[in-house]
């Protein structure tokens, strides 16, 4: 009895999802990484690989520079 009920719910949700897809609606979490963010991320990766430091170290230096205008070292 419970399995039949759950099966019916599953079918209803599947059909609702397919109908929404036909209308152009897609579920799920919206994308957060756009082309600009990806380009910035690639640039940061190039910087730390050229400097030979890890991401944590690079971001520490950048944070210090933003806070007091000076980089330690």
N, CA, C, O and CB atoms as a CASP TS submission, in Angstrom:
PFRMAT TS
TARGET T0000
AUTHOR 0000-0000-0000
METHOD Language model
MODEL 1
PARENT N/A
ATOM      1  N   UNK     1       0.834  -1.189   0.000  1.00  0.00           N
ATOM      2  CA  UNK     1       0.000   0.000   0.000  1.00  0.00           C
ATOM      3  C   UNK     1       0.881   1.257   0.000  1.00  0.00           C
ATOM      4  O   UNK     1       0.683   2.158  -0.815  1.00  0.00           O
ATOM      5  CB  UNK     1      -0.950  -0.004   1.221  1.00  0.00           C
ATOM      6  N   UNK     2       1.850   1.311   0.914  1.00  0.00           N
ATOM      7  CA  UNK     2       2.733   2.478   0.999  1.00  0.00           C
ATOM      8  C   UNK     2       3.583   2.576  -0.258  1.00  0.00           C
ATOM      9  O   UNK     2       3.809   3.670  -0.777  1.00  0.00           O
ATOM     10  CB  UNK     2       3.635   2.399   2.255  1.00  0.00           C
ATOM     11  N   UNK     3       4.055   1.428  -0.751  1.00  0.00           N
ATOM     12  CA  UNK     3       4.894   1.442  -1.945  1.00  0.00           C
ATOM     13  C   UNK     3       4.113   1.936  -3.156  1.00  0.00           C
ATOM     14  O   UNK     3       4.663   2.637  -4.006  1.00  0.00           O
ATOM     15  CB  UNK     3       5.458   0.046  -2.215  1.00  0.00           C
ATOM     16  N   UNK     4       2.829   1.573  -3.241  1.00  0.00           N
ATOM     17  CA  UNK     4       2.006   2.043  -4.354  1.00  0.00           C
ATOM     18  C   UNK     4       1.832   3.557  -4.278  1.00  0.00           C
ATOM     19  O   UNK     4       1.880   4.244  -5.298  1.00  0.00           O
ATOM     20  CB  UNK     4       0.631   1.341  -4.349  1.00  0.00           C
ATOM     21  N   UNK     5       1.631   4.073  -3.064  1.00  0.00           N
ATOM     22  CA  UNK     5       1.478   5.508  -2.864  1.00  0.00           C
ATOM     23  C   UNK     5       2.754   6.250  -3.253  1.00  0.00           C
ATOM     24  O   UNK     5       2.709   7.265  -3.948  1.00  0.00           O
ATOM     25  CB  UNK     5       1.112   5.808  -1.406  1.00  0.00           C
ATOM     26  N   UNK     6       3.895   5.727  -2.794  1.00  0.00           N
ATOM     27  CA  UNK     6       5.177   6.354  -3.117  1.00  0.00           C
ATOM     28  C   UNK     6       5.457   6.281  -4.613  1.00  0.00           C
ATOM     29  O   UNK     6       6.007   7.220  -5.187  1.00  0.00           O
ATOM     30  CB  UNK     6       6.313   5.687  -2.335  1.00  0.00           C
ATOM     31  N   UNK     7       5.085   5.178  -5.243  1.00  0.00           N
ATOM     32  CA  UNK     7       5.257   5.033  -6.691  1.00  0.00           C
ATOM     33  C   UNK     7       4.429   6.058  -7.439  1.00  0.00           C
ATOM     34  O   UNK     7       4.878   6.622  -8.437  1.00  0.00           O
ATOM     35  CB  UNK     7       4.876   3.622  -7.141  1.00  0.00           C
ATOM     36  N   UNK     8       3.207   6.300  -6.953  1.00  0.00           N
ATOM     37  CA  UNK     8       2.346   7.315  -7.565  1.00  0.00           C
ATOM     38  C   UNK     8       2.941   8.703  -7.430  1.00  0.00           C
ATOM     39  O   UNK     8       2.909   9.493  -8.373  1.00  0.00           O
ATOM     40  CB  UNK     8       0.958   7.286  -6.938  1.00  0.00           C
ATOM     41  N   UNK     9       3.488   9.004  -6.254  1.00  0.00           N
ATOM     42  CA  UNK     9       4.136  10.304  -6.048  1.00  0.00           C
ATOM     43  C   UNK     9       5.334  10.467  -6.965  1.00  0.00           C
ATOM     44  O   UNK     9       5.562  11.538  -7.527  1.00  0.00           O
ATOM     45  CB  UNK     9       4.571  10.465  -4.589  1.00  0.00           C
ATOM     46  N   UNK    10       6.089   9.402  -7.107  1.00  0.00           N
ATOM     47  CA  UNK    10       7.268   9.432  -7.965  1.00  0.00           C
ATOM     48  C   UNK    10       6.865   9.735  -9.406  1.00  0.00           C
ATOM     49  O   UNK    10       7.486  10.563 -10.073  1.00  0.00           O
ATOM     50  CB  UNK    10       8.030   8.094  -7.889  1.00  0.00           C
ATOM     51  N   UNK    11       5.824   9.059  -9.876  1.00  0.00           N
ATOM     52  CA  UNK    11       5.346   9.293 -11.245  1.00  0.00           C
ATOM     53  C   UNK    11       4.851  10.723 -11.412  1.00  0.00           C
ATOM     54  O   UNK    11       5.144  11.360 -12.424  1.00  0.00           O
ATOM     55  CB  UNK    11       4.224   8.305 -11.602  1.00  0.00           C
ATOM     56  N   UNK    12       4.099  11.243 -10.430  1.00  0.00           N
ATOM     57  CA  UNK    12       3.595  12.618 -10.502  1.00  0.00           C
ATOM     58  C   UNK    12       4.741  13.628 -10.563  1.00  0.00           C
ATOM     59  O   UNK    12       4.714  14.561 -11.366  1.00  0.00           O
ATOM     60  CB  UNK    12       2.695  12.918  -9.294  1.00  0.00           C
ATOM     61  N   UNK    13       5.732  13.437  -9.722  1.00  0.00           N
ATOM     62  CA  UNK    13       6.863  14.365  -9.701  1.00  0.00           C
ATOM     63  C   UNK    13       7.665  14.292 -10.992  1.00  0.00           C
ATOM     64  O   UNK    13       8.133  15.311 -11.500  1.00  0.00           O
ATOM     65  CB  UNK    13       7.768  14.071  -8.508  1.00  0.00           C
ATOM     66  N   UNK    14       7.822  13.082 -11.518  1.00  0.00           N
ATOM     67  CA  UNK    14       8.535  12.915 -12.773  1.00  0.00           C
ATOM     68  C   UNK    14       7.807  13.629 -13.898  1.00  0.00           C
ATOM     69  O   UNK    14       8.427  14.343 -14.686  1.00  0.00           O
ATOM     70  CB  UNK    14       8.703  11.435 -13.103  1.00  0.00           C
ATOM     71  N   UNK    15       6.496  13.441 -13.981  1.00  0.00           N
ATOM     72  CA  UNK    15       5.713  14.090 -15.033  1.00  0.00           C
ATOM     73  C   UNK    15       5.736  15.612 -14.874  1.00  0.00           C
ATOM     74  O   UNK    15       5.826  16.333 -15.867  1.00  0.00           O
ATOM     75  CB  UNK    15       4.264  13.577 -15.014  1.00  0.00           C
ATOM     76  N   UNK    16       5.655  16.101 -13.648  1.00  0.00           N
ATOM     77  CA  UNK    16       5.708  17.544 -13.414  1.00  0.00           C
ATOM     78  C   UNK    16       7.062  18.106 -13.848  1.00  0.00           C
ATOM     79  O   UNK    16       7.131  19.184 -14.438  1.00  0.00           O
ATOM     80  CB  UNK    16       5.448  17.861 -11.927  1.00  0.00           C
ATOM     81  N   UNK    17       8.120  17.382 -13.558  1.00  0.00           N
ATOM     82  CA  UNK    17       9.453  17.808 -13.961  1.00  0.00           C
ATOM     83  C   UNK    17       9.618  17.821 -15.469  1.00  0.00           C
ATOM     84  O   UNK    17      10.222  18.741 -16.021  1.00  0.00           O
ATOM     85  CB  UNK    17      10.492  16.912 -13.345  1.00  0.00           C
ATOM     86  N   UNK    18       9.090  16.817 -16.132  1.00  0.00           N
ATOM     87  CA  UNK    18       9.183  16.759 -17.596  1.00  0.00           C
ATOM     88  C   UNK    18       8.378  17.880 -18.236  1.00  0.00           C
ATOM     89  O   UNK    18       8.821  18.480 -19.215  1.00  0.00           O
ATOM     90  CB  UNK    18       8.693  15.399 -18.114  1.00  0.00           C
ATOM     91  N   UNK    19       7.199  18.169 -17.692  1.00  0.00           N
ATOM     92  CA  UNK    19       6.384  19.268 -18.219  1.00  0.00           C
ATOM     93  C   UNK    19       7.080  20.610 -18.006  1.00  0.00           C
ATOM     94  O   UNK    19       7.029  21.474 -18.881  1.00  0.00           O
ATOM     95  CB  UNK    19       4.997  19.280 -17.552  1.00  0.00           C
ATOM     96  N   UNK    20       7.718  20.793 -16.875  1.00  0.00           N
ATOM     97  CA  UNK    20       8.441  22.033 -16.605  1.00  0.00           C
ATOM     98  C   UNK    20       9.618  22.167 -17.568  1.00  0.00           C
ATOM     99  O   UNK    20       9.915  23.264 -18.040  1.00  0.00           O
ATOM    100  CB  UNK    20       8.933  22.073 -15.138  1.00  0.00           C
ATOM    101  N   UNK    21      10.275  21.068 -17.854  1.00  0.00           N
ATOM    102  CA  UNK    21      11.425  21.091 -18.765  1.00  0.00           C
ATOM    103  C   UNK    21      10.982  21.511 -20.165  1.00  0.00           C
ATOM    104  O   UNK    21      11.686  22.255 -20.848  1.00  0.00           O
ATOM    105  CB  UNK    21      12.112  19.704 -18.812  1.00  0.00           C
ATOM    106  N   UNK    22       9.804  21.026 -20.591  1.00  0.00           N
ATOM    107  CA  UNK    22       9.257  21.406 -21.895  1.00  0.00           C
ATOM    108  C   UNK    22       9.006  22.911 -21.937  1.00  0.00           C
ATOM    109  O   UNK    22       9.190  23.544 -22.976  1.00  0.00           O
ATOM    110  CB  UNK    22       7.947  20.631 -22.188  1.00  0.00           C
ATOM    111  N   UNK    23       8.588  23.483 -20.809  1.00  0.00           N
ATOM    112  CA  UNK    23       8.329  24.932 -20.725  1.00  0.00           C
ATOM    113  C   UNK    23       9.620  25.733 -20.566  1.00  0.00           C
ATOM    114  O   UNK    23       9.583  26.964 -20.547  1.00  0.00           O
ATOM    115  CB  UNK    23       7.387  25.234 -19.553  1.00  0.00           C
ATOM    116  N   UNK    24      10.758  25.051 -20.451  1.00  0.00           N
ATOM    117  CA  UNK    24      12.028  25.750 -20.343  1.00  0.00           C
ATOM    118  C   UNK    24      12.501  25.975 -18.926  1.00  0.00           C
ATOM    119  O   UNK    24      13.461  26.716 -18.713  1.00  0.00           O
ATOM    120  CB  UNK    24      11.930  27.044 -21.020  1.00  0.00           C
ATOM    121  N   UNK    25      11.862  25.362 -17.956  1.00  0.00           N
ATOM    122  CA  UNK    25      12.265  25.510 -16.559  1.00  0.00           C
ATOM    123  C   UNK    25      13.123  24.322 -16.151  1.00  0.00           C
ATOM    124  O   UNK    25      12.782  23.167 -16.407  1.00  0.00           O
ATOM    125  CB  UNK    25      11.029  25.633 -15.634  1.00  0.00           C
ATOM    126  N   UNK    26      14.220  24.627 -15.525  1.00  0.00           N
ATOM    127  CA  UNK    26      15.109  23.576 -15.048  1.00  0.00           C
ATOM    128  C   UNK    26      15.290  23.743 -13.553  1.00  0.00           C
ATOM    129  O   UNK    26      15.450  24.864 -13.070  1.00  0.00           O
ATOM    130  CB  UNK    26      16.478  23.614 -15.783  1.00  0.00           C
ATOM    131  N   UNK    27      15.267  22.667 -12.827  1.00  0.00           N
ATOM    132  CA  UNK    27      15.427  22.713 -11.389  1.00  0.00           C
ATOM    133  C   UNK    27      16.889  22.701 -11.000  1.00  0.00           C
ATOM    134  O   UNK    27      17.779  22.688 -11.850  1.00  0.00           O
ATOM    135  CB  UNK    27      14.706  21.558 -10.742  1.00  0.00           C
ATOM    136  N   UNK    28      17.114  22.704  -9.722  1.00  0.00           N
ATOM    137  CA  UNK    28      18.473  22.623  -9.220  1.00  0.00           C
ATOM    138  C   UNK    28      19.020  23.979  -8.831  1.00  0.00           C
ATOM    139  O   UNK    28      18.372  25.013  -8.995  1.00  0.00           O
ATOM    140  CB  UNK    28      19.363  21.992 -10.243  1.00  0.00           C
ATOM    141  N   UNK    29      20.215  23.940  -8.320  1.00  0.00           N
ATOM    142  CA  UNK    29      20.884  25.146  -7.854  1.00  0.00           C
ATOM    143  C   UNK    29      21.356  25.966  -9.052  1.00  0.00           C
ATOM    144  O   UNK    29      21.899  25.406 -10.004  1.00  0.00           O
ATOM    145  CB  UNK    29      22.073  24.793  -6.930  1.00  0.00           C
ATOM    146  N   UNK    30      21.159  27.280  -9.019  1.00  0.00           N
ATOM    147  CA  UNK    30      21.638  28.097 -10.130  1.00  0.00           C
ATOM    148  C   UNK    30      23.158  28.083 -10.227  1.00  0.00           C
ATOM    149  O   UNK    30      23.843  27.901  -9.221  1.00  0.00           O
ATOM    150  CB  UNK    30      21.145  29.524  -9.981  1.00  0.00           C
ATOM    151  N   UNK    31      23.675  28.270 -11.404  1.00  0.00           N
ATOM    152  CA  UNK    31      25.120  28.275 -11.605  1.00  0.00           C
ATOM    153  C   UNK    31      25.712  29.520 -10.965  1.00  0.00           C
ATOM    154  O   UNK    31      25.164  30.615 -11.092  1.00  0.00           O
ATOM    155  CB  UNK    31      25.472  28.212 -13.112  1.00  0.00           C
ATOM    156  N   UNK    32      26.826  29.347 -10.281  1.00  0.00           N
ATOM    157  CA  UNK    32      27.455  30.478  -9.613  1.00  0.00           C
ATOM    158  C   UNK    32      28.756  30.894 -10.274  1.00  0.00           C
ATOM    159  O   UNK    32      29.275  31.974  -9.992  1.00  0.00           O
ATOM    160  CB  UNK    32      27.706  30.147  -8.172  1.00  0.00           C
ATOM    161  N   UNK    33      29.280  30.067 -11.133  1.00  0.00           N
ATOM    162  CA  UNK    33      30.554  30.369 -11.775  1.00  0.00           C
ATOM    163  C   UNK    33      30.282  30.828 -13.208  1.00  0.00           C
ATOM    164  O   UNK    33      30.037  30.014 -14.098  1.00  0.00           O
ATOM    165  CB  UNK    33      31.506  29.126 -11.753  1.00  0.00           C
ATOM    166  N   UNK    34      30.330  32.148 -13.414  1.00  0.00           N
ATOM    167  CA  UNK    34      30.143  32.659 -14.761  1.00  0.00           C
ATOM    168  C   UNK    34      31.501  32.855 -15.426  1.00  0.00           C
ATOM    169  O   UNK    34      32.538  32.557 -14.834  1.00  0.00           O
ATOM    170  CB  UNK    34      29.346  33.983 -14.740  1.00  0.00           C
ATOM    171  N   UNK    35      31.489  33.350 -16.643  1.00  0.00           N
ATOM    172  CA  UNK    35      32.739  33.478 -17.393  1.00  0.00           C
ATOM    173  C   UNK    35      33.712  34.448 -16.728  1.00  0.00           C
ATOM    174  O   UNK    35      34.918  34.202 -16.720  1.00  0.00           O
ATOM    175  CB  UNK    35      32.448  33.935 -18.812  1.00  0.00           C
ATOM    176  N   UNK    36      33.201  35.552 -16.169  1.00  0.00           N
ATOM    177  CA  UNK    36      34.080  36.520 -15.506  1.00  0.00           C
ATOM    178  C   UNK    36      34.768  35.899 -14.297  1.00  0.00           C
ATOM    179  O   UNK    36      35.973  36.062 -14.109  1.00  0.00           O
ATOM    180  CB  UNK    36      33.285  37.759 -15.076  1.00  0.00           C
ATOM    181  N   UNK    37      33.995  35.186 -13.478  1.00  0.00           N
ATOM    182  CA  UNK    37      34.574  34.552 -12.297  1.00  0.00           C
ATOM    183  C   UNK    37      35.587  33.487 -12.701  1.00  0.00           C
ATOM    184  O   UNK    37      36.625  33.332 -12.058  1.00  0.00           O
ATOM    185  CB  UNK    37      33.474  33.934 -11.423  1.00  0.00           C
ATOM    186  N   UNK    38      35.285  32.764 -13.753  1.00  0.00           N
ATOM    187  CA  UNK    38      36.201  31.737 -14.217  1.00  0.00           C
ATOM    188  C   UNK    38      37.499  32.374 -14.707  1.00  0.00           C
ATOM    189  O   UNK    38      38.585  31.869 -14.419  1.00  0.00           O
ATOM    190  CB  UNK    38      35.555  30.900 -15.333  1.00  0.00           C
ATOM    191  N   UNK    39      37.393  33.481 -15.447  1.00  0.00           N
ATOM    192  CA  UNK    39      38.589  34.167 -15.946  1.00  0.00           C
ATOM    193  C   UNK    39      39.437  34.670 -14.783  1.00  0.00           C
ATOM    194  O   UNK    39      40.661  34.538 -14.803  1.00  0.00           O
ATOM    195  CB  UNK    39      38.199  35.343 -16.870  1.00  0.00           C
ATOM    196  N   UNK    40      38.781  35.255 -13.755  1.00  0.00           N
ATOM    197  CA  UNK    40      39.530  35.725 -12.584  1.00  0.00           C
ATOM    198  C   UNK    40      40.196  34.569 -11.869  1.00  0.00           C
ATOM    199  O   UNK    40      41.333  34.697 -11.415  1.00  0.00           O
ATOM    200  CB  UNK    40      38.611  36.475 -11.618  1.00  0.00           C
ATOM    201  N   UNK    41      39.514  33.450 -11.759  1.00  0.00           N
ATOM    202  CA  UNK    41      40.060  32.287 -11.083  1.00  0.00           C
ATOM    203  C   UNK    41      41.292  31.770 -11.831  1.00  0.00           C
ATOM    204  O   UNK    41      42.294  31.407 -11.214  1.00  0.00           O
ATOM    205  CB  UNK    41      38.994  31.183 -10.965  1.00  0.00           C
ATOM    206  N   UNK    42      41.210  31.741 -13.142  1.00  0.00           N
ATOM    207  CA  UNK    42      42.349  31.266 -13.922  1.00  0.00           C
ATOM    208  C   UNK    42      43.540  32.198 -13.755  1.00  0.00           C
ATOM    209  O   UNK    42      44.683  31.745 -13.685  1.00  0.00           O
ATOM    210  CB  UNK    42      41.975  31.144 -15.402  1.00  0.00           C
ATOM    211  N   UNK    43      43.278  33.488 -13.693  1.00  0.00           N
ATOM    212  CA  UNK    43      44.374  34.434 -13.519  1.00  0.00           C
ATOM    213  C   UNK    43      45.059  34.228 -12.171  1.00  0.00           C
ATOM    214  O   UNK    43      46.286  34.274 -12.089  1.00  0.00           O
ATOM    215  CB  UNK    43      43.863  35.875 -13.639  1.00  0.00           C
ATOM    216  N   UNK    44      44.287  34.003 -11.124  1.00  0.00           N
ATOM    217  CA  UNK    44      44.849  33.769  -9.794  1.00  0.00           C
ATOM    218  C   UNK    44      45.690  32.501  -9.802  1.00  0.00           C
ATOM    219  O   UNK    44      46.782  32.473  -9.234  1.00  0.00           O
ATOM    220  CB  UNK    44      43.730  33.667  -8.733  1.00  0.00           C
ATOM    221  N   UNK    45      45.186  31.455 -10.444  1.00  0.00           N
ATOM    222  CA  UNK    45      45.946  30.210 -10.515  1.00  0.00           C
ATOM    223  C   UNK    45      47.265  30.418 -11.259  1.00  0.00           C
ATOM    224  O   UNK    45      48.286  29.842 -10.884  1.00  0.00           O
ATOM    225  CB  UNK    45      45.116  29.115 -11.204  1.00  0.00           C
ATOM    226  N   UNK    46      47.249  31.230 -12.300  1.00  0.00           N
ATOM    227  CA  UNK    46      48.489  31.508 -13.026  1.00  0.00           C
ATOM    228  C   UNK    46      49.463  32.262 -12.132  1.00  0.00           C
ATOM    229  O   UNK    46      50.661  31.981 -12.151  1.00  0.00           O
ATOM    230  CB  UNK    46      48.202  32.316 -14.309  1.00  0.00           C
ATOM    231  N   UNK    47      48.964  33.222 -11.346  1.00  0.00           N
ATOM    232  CA  UNK    47      49.819  34.025 -10.474  1.00  0.00           C
ATOM    233  C   UNK    47      50.513  33.146  -9.445  1.00  0.00           C
ATOM    234  O   UNK    47      51.735  33.199  -9.306  1.00  0.00           O
ATOM    235  CB  UNK    47      49.001  35.117  -9.770  1.00  0.00           C
ATOM    236  N   UNK    48      49.744  32.338  -8.725  1.00  0.00           N
ATOM    237  CA  UNK    48      50.397  31.552  -7.673  1.00  0.00           C
ATOM    238  C   UNK    48      51.287  30.463  -8.240  1.00  0.00           C
ATOM    239  O   UNK    48      52.249  30.058  -7.586  1.00  0.00           O
ATOM    240  CB  UNK    48      49.359  30.932  -6.764  1.00  0.00           C
ATOM    241  N   UNK    49      50.996  29.979  -9.435  1.00  0.00           N
ATOM    242  CA  UNK    49      51.910  28.988 -10.007  1.00  0.00           C
ATOM    243  C   UNK    49      53.210  29.658 -10.459  1.00  0.00           C
ATOM    244  O   UNK    49      54.281  29.061 -10.352  1.00  0.00           O
ATOM    245  CB  UNK    49      51.243  28.255 -11.194  1.00  0.00           C
ATOM    246  N   UNK    50      53.122  30.901 -10.967  1.00  0.00           N
ATOM    247  CA  UNK    50      54.329  31.621 -11.379  1.00  0.00           C
ATOM    248  C   UNK    50      55.184  31.983 -10.172  1.00  0.00           C
ATOM    249  O   UNK    50      56.412  31.937 -10.241  1.00  0.00           O
ATOM    250  CB  UNK    50      53.959  32.889 -12.162  1.00  0.00           C
ATOM    251  N   UNK    51      54.532  32.344  -9.061  1.00  0.00           N
ATOM    252  CA  UNK    51      55.265  32.738  -7.860  1.00  0.00           C
ATOM    253  C   UNK    51      55.769  31.540  -7.058  1.00  0.00           C
ATOM    254  O   UNK    51      56.676  31.666  -6.235  1.00  0.00           O
ATOM    255  CB  UNK    51      54.388  33.599  -6.985  1.00  0.00           C
ATOM    256  N   UNK    52      55.181  30.400  -7.305  1.00  0.00           N
ATOM    257  CA  UNK    52      55.595  29.201  -6.578  1.00  0.00           C
ATOM    258  C   UNK    52      55.076  29.156  -5.157  1.00  0.00           C
ATOM    259  O   UNK    52      55.705  28.563  -4.280  1.00  0.00           O
ATOM    260  CB  UNK    52      57.084  29.106  -6.561  1.00  0.00           C
ATOM    261  N   UNK    53      53.914  29.790  -4.919  1.00  0.00           N
ATOM    262  CA  UNK    53      53.295  29.759  -3.592  1.00  0.00           C
ATOM    263  C   UNK    53      51.926  29.121  -3.715  1.00  0.00           C
ATOM    264  O   UNK    53      51.369  29.001  -4.806  1.00  0.00           O
ATOM    265  CB  UNK    53      53.189  31.190  -2.977  1.00  0.00           C
ATOM    266  N   UNK    54      51.396  28.714  -2.570  1.00  0.00           N
ATOM    267  CA  UNK    54      50.069  28.133  -2.547  1.00  0.00           C
ATOM    268  C   UNK    54      48.985  29.198  -2.558  1.00  0.00           C
ATOM    269  O   UNK    54      49.256  30.382  -2.360  1.00  0.00           O
ATOM    270  CB  UNK    54      49.911  27.251  -1.337  1.00  0.00           C
ATOM    271  N   UNK    55      47.764  28.763  -2.790  1.00  0.00           N
ATOM    272  CA  UNK    55      46.651  29.710  -2.844  1.00  0.00           C
ATOM    273  C   UNK    55      46.468  30.411  -1.506  1.00  0.00           C
ATOM    274  O   UNK    55      46.193  31.611  -1.468  1.00  0.00           O
ATOM    275  CB  UNK    55      45.358  28.995  -3.244  1.00  0.00           C
ATOM    276  N   UNK    56      46.616  29.679  -0.413  1.00  0.00           N
ATOM    277  CA  UNK    56      46.431  30.264   0.913  1.00  0.00           C
ATOM    278  C   UNK    56      47.417  31.408   1.138  1.00  0.00           C
ATOM    279  O   UNK    56      47.037  32.477   1.616  1.00  0.00           O
ATOM    280  CB  UNK    56      46.600  29.191   2.005  1.00  0.00           C
ATOM    281  N   UNK    57      48.672  31.181   0.794  1.00  0.00           N
ATOM    282  CA  UNK    57      49.704  32.201   0.972  1.00  0.00           C
ATOM    283  C   UNK    57      49.405  33.417   0.117  1.00  0.00           C
ATOM    284  O   UNK    57      49.523  34.549   0.588  1.00  0.00           O
ATOM    285  CB  UNK    57      51.087  31.640   0.626  1.00  0.00           C
ATOM    286  N   UNK    58      49.021  33.203  -1.130  1.00  0.00           N
ATOM    287  CA  UNK    58      48.717  34.316  -2.018  1.00  0.00           C
ATOM    288  C   UNK    58      47.555  35.136  -1.481  1.00  0.00           C
ATOM    289  O   UNK    58      47.622  36.365  -1.452  1.00  0.00           O
ATOM    290  CB  UNK    58      48.399  33.808  -3.421  1.00  0.00           C
ATOM    291  N   UNK    59      46.488  34.466  -1.054  1.00  0.00           N
ATOM    292  CA  UNK    59      45.333  35.188  -0.530  1.00  0.00           C
ATOM    293  C   UNK    59      45.657  35.901   0.778  1.00  0.00           C
ATOM    294  O   UNK    59      45.090  36.957   1.057  1.00  0.00           O
ATOM    295  CB  UNK    59      44.169  34.233  -0.324  1.00  0.00           C
ATOM    296  N   UNK    60      46.559  35.343   1.583  1.00  0.00           N
ATOM    297  CA  UNK    60      47.001  36.030   2.800  1.00  0.00           C
ATOM    298  C   UNK    60      47.678  37.346   2.446  1.00  0.00           C
ATOM    299  O   UNK    60      47.382  38.380   3.045  1.00  0.00           O
ATOM    300  CB  UNK    60      47.960  35.137   3.614  1.00  0.00           C
ATOM    301  N   UNK    61      48.571  37.309   1.491  1.00  0.00           N
ATOM    302  CA  UNK    61      49.270  38.525   1.049  1.00  0.00           C
ATOM    303  C   UNK    61      48.285  39.545   0.484  1.00  0.00           C
ATOM    304  O   UNK    61      48.384  40.736   0.780  1.00  0.00           O
ATOM    305  CB  UNK    61      50.337  38.179  -0.009  1.00  0.00           C
ATOM    306  N   UNK    62      47.351  39.087  -0.318  1.00  0.00           N
ATOM    307  CA  UNK    62      46.373  40.000  -0.905  1.00  0.00           C
ATOM    308  C   UNK    62      45.486  40.627   0.159  1.00  0.00           C
ATOM    309  O   UNK    62      45.145  41.806   0.065  1.00  0.00           O
ATOM    310  CB  UNK    62      45.516  39.270  -1.930  1.00  0.00           C
ATOM    311  N   UNK    63      45.110  39.853   1.171  1.00  0.00           N
ATOM    312  CA  UNK    63      44.275  40.377   2.250  1.00  0.00           C
ATOM    313  C   UNK    63      45.038  41.420   3.056  1.00  0.00           C
ATOM    314  O   UNK    63      44.487  42.465   3.401  1.00  0.00           O
ATOM    315  CB  UNK    63      43.799  39.239   3.168  1.00  0.00           C
ATOM    316  N   UNK    64      46.292  41.142   3.356  1.00  0.00           N
ATOM    317  CA  UNK    64      47.107  42.104   4.097  1.00  0.00           C
ATOM    318  C   UNK    64      47.287  43.384   3.301  1.00  0.00           C
ATOM    319  O   UNK    64      47.236  44.480   3.858  1.00  0.00           O
ATOM    320  CB  UNK    64      48.471  41.502   4.443  1.00  0.00           C
ATOM    321  N   UNK    65      47.497  43.249   2.009  1.00  0.00           N
ATOM    322  CA  UNK    65      47.678  44.432   1.161  1.00  0.00           C
ATOM    323  C   UNK    65      46.400  45.250   1.119  1.00  0.00           C
ATOM    324  O   UNK    65      46.455  46.479   1.100  1.00  0.00           O
ATOM    325  CB  UNK    65      48.096  44.025  -0.266  1.00  0.00           C
ATOM    326  N   UNK    66      45.261  44.597   1.106  1.00  0.00           N
ATOM    327  CA  UNK    66      43.992  45.313   1.074  1.00  0.00           C
ATOM    328  C   UNK    66      43.703  45.981   2.415  1.00  0.00           C
ATOM    329  O   UNK    66      43.090  47.048   2.455  1.00  0.00           O
ATOM    330  CB  UNK    66      42.856  44.362   0.704  1.00  0.00           C
ATOM    331  N   UNK    67      44.139  45.362   3.516  1.00  0.00           N
ATOM    332  CA  UNK    67      43.847  45.908   4.844  1.00  0.00           C
ATOM    333  C   UNK    67      44.714  47.098   5.212  1.00  0.00           C
ATOM    334  O   UNK    67      44.201  48.103   5.705  1.00  0.00           O
ATOM    335  CB  UNK    67      44.017  44.842   5.877  1.00  0.00           C
ATOM    336  N   UNK    68      46.013  47.006   4.983  1.00  0.00           N
ATOM    337  CA  UNK    68      46.874  48.097   5.425  1.00  0.00           C
ATOM    338  C   UNK    68      47.772  48.658   4.330  1.00  0.00           C
ATOM    339  O   UNK    68      48.625  49.507   4.589  1.00  0.00           O
ATOM    340  CB  UNK    68      47.717  47.633   6.557  1.00  0.00           C
ATOM    341  N   UNK    69      47.577  48.184   3.123  1.00  0.00           N
ATOM    342  CA  UNK    69      48.367  48.705   2.025  1.00  0.00           C
ATOM    343  C   UNK    69      49.786  48.179   1.973  1.00  0.00           C
ATOM    344  O   UNK    69      50.565  48.598   1.117  1.00  0.00           O
ATOM    345  CB  UNK    69      48.402  50.169   2.103  1.00  0.00           C
ATOM    346  N   UNK    70      50.132  47.289   2.850  1.00  0.00           N
ATOM    347  CA  UNK    70      51.489  46.742   2.882  1.00  0.00           C
ATOM    348  C   UNK    70      51.439  45.229   2.771  1.00  0.00           C
ATOM    349  O   UNK    70      50.509  44.584   3.256  1.00  0.00           O
ATOM    350  CB  UNK    70      52.223  47.162   4.173  1.00  0.00           C
ATOM    351  N   UNK    71      52.429  44.688   2.141  1.00  0.00           N
ATOM    352  CA  UNK    71      52.592  43.244   2.074  1.00  0.00           C
ATOM    353  C   UNK    71      53.736  42.867   2.991  1.00  0.00           C
ATOM    354  O   UNK    71      54.802  43.482   2.954  1.00  0.00           O
ATOM    355  CB  UNK    71      52.853  42.760   0.614  1.00  0.00           C
ATOM    356  N   UNK    72      53.512  41.845   3.823  1.00  0.00           N
ATOM    357  CA  UNK    72      54.574  41.434   4.744  1.00  0.00           C
ATOM    358  C   UNK    72      55.740  40.855   3.986  1.00  0.00           C
ATOM    359  O   UNK    72      55.615  40.486   2.819  1.00  0.00           O
ATOM    360  CB  UNK    72      54.054  40.418   5.757  1.00  0.00           C
ATOM    361  N   UNK    73      56.866  40.776   4.647  1.00  0.00           N
ATOM    362  CA  UNK    73      57.985  40.106   4.014  1.00  0.00           C
ATOM    363  C   UNK    73      59.139  40.950   4.049  1.00  0.00           C
ATOM    364  O   UNK    73      60.201  40.564   3.561  1.00  0.00           O
ATOM    365  CB  UNK    73      57.700  39.716   2.635  1.00  0.00           C
TER
END
